[in-house]
Amino acid sequence: MAQQSFTIAPAAFDAKLLPAGARTPGTPAFREAVNTFLQQAFEGFGGRATFVVDDERISVTWNPDPARPSPLKAIGILLQQGRQSEAIQLLELLLSHQPHNVQLLYNLGMALSDAGLLPQAEKHLRRAIELKHSFCSALVALGVALARQGKSEEAVKTLECALASEPDNFYAHQNLGALFLKLAQFEKAIDHLRGAVALQPADQQSWVSLGHALSQSGRADEAGEAYAQAIRINPHTDIAEQARQESSGLAQQTFAHGGAGAPRVEAVQHCLAALKTFAPLTNAEIKRITGEIAMTGRNGFDINKGEKRYTLKLMPGEYSGLQLLCYLYVGFQIIAPGTSIGFDLEKEYHAALALFQGNKP
């Protein structure tokens, strides 16, 4: 690979990347700190590099190692590590040598967008698209940058252009679906989010977003299935926890609506059965049972379907999702009164408790 030269003005260097006492251009400390930064960066790029840092310019002359990968790979690692400011500075330096490199423009635009520097991001992404009209990824990135600035109408048009260029682009469907969800255009959101999960079925965030859109459009059963799928993909992530909370809230809303404010008779019966089951047991035994129920329902219970599809080792038989929620609620009221299970069964529990105590000899 041919020798490459990069030059920027000292004022264009991000002084926040330097130690606190070395941020003033024109000082020996600034020159030394910039030189150290560049040395460390170009060690990651490979090849041989020399640096000139004076009052007028910051220059790098670099002889790449043809056996080493593109510098974009090393910069990509910085971005993955959350070191956006460093990555942006290096991308700007590389762009000074190749101002028409669409890949550099795209990566710089993405990094600037993620750093919240949206007008700058928009400028570089638009330039990339000017140079390569069919650059779908740049269209998606521009759509995201526009949406982040509140330019929703233009963002929609840009993302739709991306899909016209590449109909099966996952990121275009995902971001367009999220944008329509934000704009409360739920049917359009559902269409694009279904497209996203069809293209990448293991993407948890798309399933959660689809759940939101379905829930907002009044399709509670389908929303519950979307949340459940998000949890099944990986139950140990923050996104899975979000899905659990949304699913629980949706189930609670559906449950409360069905009872029109009064205790649900079916739930009262299940709570009463739980009180009878737990009455002869010790708190330690009840704790083991509630622990098993909690583990069984770690991906959420389906309470809208009455079929008995759950089993436990510590309680023989088969149970519906609502039954186990009632047993869990009652168990906690016995061993740790006031504990929340994320599902409100207070009215049903107290109604069952009154029946239980009234039936005592």
HELIX and SHEET records of a PDB file:
HELIX    1   1 PRO A   10  ALA A   12  5                                   3    
HELIX    2   2 ALA A   15  LEU A   17  5                                   3    
HELIX    3   3 ALA A   20  ALA A   22  5                                   3    
HELIX    4   4 PRO A   28  PHE A   45  1                                  18    
HELIX    5   5 PRO A   71  GLN A   80  1                                  10    
HELIX    6   6 GLN A   84  LEU A   95  1                                  12    
HELIX    7   7 VAL A  102  ASP A  114  1                                  13    
HELIX    8   8 LEU A  118  LEU A  131  1                                  14    
HELIX    9   9 CYS A  136  ARG A  148  1                                  13    
HELIX   10  10 SER A  152  SER A  165  1                                  14    
HELIX   11  11 PHE A  170  LYS A  182  1                                  13    
HELIX   12  12 PHE A  186  LEU A  199  1                                  14    
HELIX   13  13 GLN A  204  GLN A  216  1                                  13    
HELIX   14  14 ALA A  220  ILE A  233  1                                  14    
HELIX   15  15 ASP A  238  GLY A  259  1                                  22    
HELIX   16  16 VAL A  265  PHE A  278  1                                  14    
HELIX   17  17 ASN A  283  THR A  296  1                                  14    
HELIX   18  18 GLY A  321  ILE A  335  1                                  15    
HELIX   19  19 GLU A  346  GLY A  358  1                                  13    
SHEET    1   A 3 GLN A   4  ILE A   8  0                                        
SHEET    2   A 3 ILE A  58  ASN A  63 -1                                        
SHEET    3   A 3 ARG A  48  VAL A  53 -1                                        
SHEET    1   B 2 TYR A 310  THR A 311  0                                        
SHEET    2   B 2 GLU A 318  TYR A 319 -1                                        
END                                                                             
